[in-house]
Amino acid sequence: MTDGETGDRAIWCSRTIEWLRINPDTELVHDGVYTDYGAGPLYRVPDGGALDPKNLHLNYFDAFAESFPAFKYLRDRAGHTGIRFQVGLPSPLDITMLAFGMDVAMSDRDIPQAWAEATVDQVHRITEAADEPIVFQIETPAGLIAVAGAAEETRPTTAERVARDLHDLVARTPKDTHFGVHLCLGDLQHRALLDMSDAQPLVLLANAVADGFPDGRVLDYVHAPFAAADKPGSFNPQWYRPLEALTLPSSVRFVAGFIHESISTNDHRILLDMIERFARREVDVAAACGLARRPDPAQAWDAMDKAVTLIAADHA
């Protein structure tokens, strides 16, 4: 069960980026608010300076400490003792892209590494405080966008680089830590940053993430988008054909993000059948990104109701 993005975390990692306003290592280049892609504040590290991980404010542990006791109480009261707590971790690449720009995220190694070190510290603190196994979800819309936006001939190497950075982070966490990886195309104001012409980018990145995942750490699942925010998934079978190249181990759940408020349960069945036919495996079902991105809460409830109906029919 995810902790969710509530209160100060309502716009993903924006709260973390806002703390850069008082960070001694950064200066504001362009101010803004998160009304659209590229509209938020933008920062830089002055020439000759460096981003000190100790000066980065990540509130993952504080949010965990506040939510975890309530989660355990509600879970145990309901008798669902097998449910684990999930902590969301925006990837260092994504925070760098949003705070410093995509060019810096893809060309500068020091800034993402500073975010990675600060993130690893938070994972260690949470792991030490938890009295039971939990799951950390690494979230990287920027990773999938980088792959999808690359020239087709460079997509494999881009996917390998994104995955390698994730592996470097995971390898520094405690042994036996469980992870999920969330890929999406952005969902700010329930709009995606880009569309994909087919499933190839998500297949390349999912394979690269699973391949060489650090020993002693567990990859529980990879979530991939088959919708793009307010746009539902394609009904063209050719869009899904690249799934034939998906090579996730059977131990890694593949979570298909295609549940959408604008299409019917029957449409969802059509999409699920195509995904599972080309992927040659049973998949989990989910929305493409956070349900709360929708402008009307009723749309989120509708999407969840459709998911339950689909699953119930599939197991009838």
C-alpha positions in Angstrom: 0.0 0.0 0.0 1.5 3.3 -1.1 1.8 6.1 1.4 0.5 8.5 -1.3 1.1 12.1 -2.1 -0.9 14.1 0.4 -0.4 17.5 2.0 3.1 18.9 1.3 3.7 16.0 -1.1 0.6 16.7 -3.3 2.7 17.7 -6.3 5.2 14.9 -6.1 8.8 16.2 -5.3 8.0 19.9 -5.6 8.3 20.3 -1.9 11.8 19.0 -2.0 12.7 21.4 -4.9 11.2 24.3 -3.0 13.8 23.8 -0.2 16.5 24.7 -2.8 15.4 28.4 -2.3 17.4 28.4 1.0 20.1 26.0 0.0 23.5 27.6 0.3 24.8 25.6 -2.7 22.2 26.8 -5.3 20.9 30.0 -6.8 17.5 30.7 -8.4 17.7 31.2 -12.1 14.0 31.4 -12.9 11.0 31.5 -10.6 7.7 29.9 -11.2 4.9 27.6 -10.0 4.0 24.1 -11.1 1.1 24.9 -13.4 2.7 23.2 -16.4 5.8 21.4 -17.6 8.8 23.8 -17.5 6.8 26.4 -15.5 8.3 25.7 -12.1 11.4 27.3 -10.5 14.8 26.5 -12.0 18.1 26.6 -10.1 21.8 26.3 -10.8 25.0 25.5 -8.9 27.3 28.5 -9.3 30.6 28.0 -11.2 33.1 26.4 -8.9 30.5 25.3 -6.4 29.1 21.9 -5.6 25.9 20.4 -4.3 26.4 19.0 -0.8 24.1 16.0 -0.1 24.0 17.1 3.5 22.3 20.4 2.4 19.5 18.6 0.5 16.2 18.4 2.3 14.4 15.1 1.6 11.3 14.4 3.7 11.0 10.7 2.9 11.9 9.6 6.4 9.7 12.3 8.1 6.7 11.2 6.0 7.4 7.6 6.8 7.6 8.2 10.5 4.3 10.1 10.4 2.4 7.5 8.3 3.8 4.1 9.1 2.1 3.7 12.6 -1.3 4.7 11.1 -0.8 2.2 8.3 0.0 -0.6 10.6 -3.0 0.2 12.8 -5.4 0.3 9.9 -3.9 -2.8 8.2 -4.0 -4.9 11.3 -7.5 -3.8 12.3 -8.7 -4.8 8.8 -7.0 -8.2 9.1 -4.8 -7.7 6.0 -1.5 -8.6 7.6 0.2 -9.4 4.3 0.1 -5.9 3.0 3.5 -4.1 3.0 4.1 -0.4 3.2 5.4 1.3 0.1 7.7 4.4 0.2 7.9 6.5 -3.0 11.4 7.7 -4.0 11.6 10.2 -7.0 14.8 9.2 -8.8 17.8 11.5 -8.7 17.5 12.0 -12.5 14.0 13.2 -12.1 14.7 15.7 -9.3 17.7 17.0 -11.2 15.6 17.4 -14.4 12.8 19.3 -12.5 15.1 21.5 -10.5 18.0 22.1 -12.9 16.7 21.2 -16.3 16.9 18.2 -18.6 20.3 19.2 -20.1 21.9 19.3 -16.7 20.2 16.0 -15.7 21.6 14.2 -18.8 25.1 15.9 -18.9 26.1 16.6 -15.3 27.1 13.6 -13.1 27.7 15.4 -9.8 24.3 16.9 -9.2 22.3 13.6 -9.7 24.9 11.8 -7.5 24.3 14.3 -4.7 20.6 13.6 -4.8 21.4 9.9 -5.0 23.6 10.0 -1.8 20.9 11.9 0.0 18.2 9.4 -1.1 20.3 6.4 0.0 20.7 8.0 3.4 16.9 8.3 3.7 16.5 4.6 2.7 18.9 3.5 5.4 17.1 5.6 8.0 13.7 4.2 7.1 15.0 0.6 7.0 16.5 1.0 10.4 13.3 2.4 11.8 10.9 -0.1 10.3 10.2 -3.2 12.2 9.0 -5.2 9.2 9.9 -5.4 5.4 8.7 -2.5 3.3 9.0 -1.7 -0.4 10.7 1.4 -2.0 9.3 2.5 -5.3 11.8 4.4 -7.4 9.8 6.7 -9.7 11.4 7.9 -13.0 9.2 9.6 -15.5 12.3 11.4 -16.7 14.0 8.1 -17.4 11.3 6.8 -19.7 10.9 10.3 -21.3 14.6 10.3 -22.0 14.4 6.9 -23.7 11.2 7.8 -25.7 12.6 11.1 -26.8 15.9 9.7 -28.0 16.6 8.8 -31.6 15.7 5.2 -32.2 19.2 4.1 -32.7 20.3 5.6 -29.3 17.4 4.4 -27.3 19.1 1.1 -26.1 22.1 3.0 -24.8 19.9 5.7 -23.2 17.9 2.9 -21.4 21.1 1.3 -20.2 22.4 4.5 -18.8 19.2 5.3 -16.9 19.1 1.8 -15.5 22.8 1.9 -14.5 22.2 5.0 -12.4 19.2 3.3 -10.7 21.4 0.2 -10.1 24.1 2.4 -8.5 21.6 3.8 -6.1 20.1 0.4 -5.2 23.5 -1.2 -4.7 24.2 1.3 -1.8 21.0 0.4 0.1 20.8 -2.3 2.8 20.8 -5.9 1.6 17.5 -7.6 1.2 15.7 -4.3 0.5 12.7 -4.6 -1.8 12.1 -2.3 -4.7 9.6 -1.5 -7.4 10.3 0.8 -10.3 7.6 3.2 -11.6 7.9 4.3 -15.2 5.4 6.9 -16.6 5.2 9.8 -19.0 4.4 12.5 -16.5 0.9 13.4 -15.3 1.1 17.1 -14.2 -2.4 18.6 -14.2 -3.3 15.2 -15.7 -1.3 15.8 -18.9 1.6 13.7 -20.1 4.9 15.3 -21.2 4.9 13.3 -24.4 3.2 10.3 -26.1 4.9 7.1 -27.3 4.3 5.8 -30.8 4.6 2.3 -29.5 5.7 0.3 -26.4 9.4 0.0 -27.4 10.8 2.6 -25.0 9.1 1.1 -22.0 10.2 -2.4 -23.0 13.8 -1.2 -23.4 13.9 0.5 -20.0 12.1 -2.3 -18.2 14.5 -4.9 -19.5 17.5 -2.7 -18.7 16.3 -2.2 -15.1 15.8 -5.9 -14.5 19.0 -6.9 -16.2 21.9 -6.6 -13.7 19.7 -5.6 -10.8 22.1 -5.5 -7.8 22.7 -8.8 -6.0 21.2 -9.0 -2.5 18.4 -6.5 -3.4 15.0 -7.6 -4.6 13.1 -6.1 -7.6 9.5 -6.9 -6.9 7.9 -5.2 -9.9 8.2 -2.8 -12.8 5.2 -0.5 -13.5 4.9 0.7 -17.1 2.4 3.2 -18.7 0.0 2.2 -21.5 -2.0 5.4 -21.2 -0.6 9.0 -21.3 -2.4 10.9 -18.5 -5.7 12.1 -19.9 -5.3 9.9 -23.0 -6.3 6.2 -22.8 -4.2 3.4 -24.3 -4.1 2.7 -28.0 -6.4 0.1 -29.5 -3.9 -0.6 -32.3 -2.4 -4.1 -31.8 0.9 -2.9 -33.4 1.4 -0.5 -30.6 1.9 -3.4 -28.3 4.0 -5.7 -30.5 7.3 -4.5 -29.0 6.2 -6.3 -25.8 7.3 -9.5 -27.5 10.8 -8.5 -26.5 10.0 -8.1 -22.8 12.5 -10.2 -20.8 11.5 -9.6 -17.2 12.2 -12.6 -15.0 9.1 -14.4 -13.9 9.8 -13.3 -10.3 9.3 -9.7 -11.3 5.7 -8.6 -11.6 4.9 -6.5 -14.6 2.3 -3.9 -13.7 0.5 -2.6 -16.8 -0.7 1.0 -16.3 -3.7 1.1 -18.6 -6.7 1.6 -16.3 -8.4 4.8 -17.4 -11.5 6.7 -16.5 -12.6 7.5 -20.1 -13.0 4.0 -21.4 -15.4 1.1 -20.5 -14.7 -2.1 -18.7 -15.0 -4.0 -22.0 -12.4 -1.6 -23.5 -10.1 -2.4 -20.6 -10.6 -6.1 -21.3 -9.5 -5.6 -24.9 -6.4 -3.7 -23.8 -5.5 -6.3 -21.2 -5.8 -9.1 -23.7 -3.5 -7.4 -26.1 -0.9 -6.6 -23.4 -0.9 -10.1 -22.1 -0.9 -11.7 -25.5 2.2 -9.8 -26.7 4.0 -9.9 -23.4 3.3 -13.6 -23.1 2.6 -13.3 -19.4 -0.1 -12.4 -16.9 0.2 -8.8 -15.7 -1.0 -6.7 -12.8 -3.3 -3.8 -13.6 -3.0 -0.2 -12.5 -3.5 3.4 -13.7 -0.7 5.0 -15.7 0.3 7.3 -12.8 -1.2 8.6 -9.6 -4.9 8.5 -9.4 -5.0 11.9 -7.7 -3.7 13.6 -10.8 -7.3 13.7 -12.2 -9.1 17.1 -11.9 -12.2 15.4 -10.5 -11.9 12.9 -7.6 -14.9 11.1 -9.1 -12.6 10.1 -12.1 -10.2 8.4 -9.7 -13.0 6.5 -8.0 -14.3 5.5 -11.5 -10.9 4.2 -12.6 -10.6 2.1 -9.4 -14.1 0.8 -9.8 -13.3 -0.3 -13.4 -10.1 -2.0 -12.2 -12.0 -4.0 -9.6 -14.7 -5.0 -12.1 -12.1 -6.1 -14.6 -10.2 -8.1 -12.0 -13.3 -9.7 -10.6 -14.5 -10.7 -14.1 -11.1 -12.1 -14.9 -11.2 -14.4 -11.8 -14.8 -15.3 -12.0 
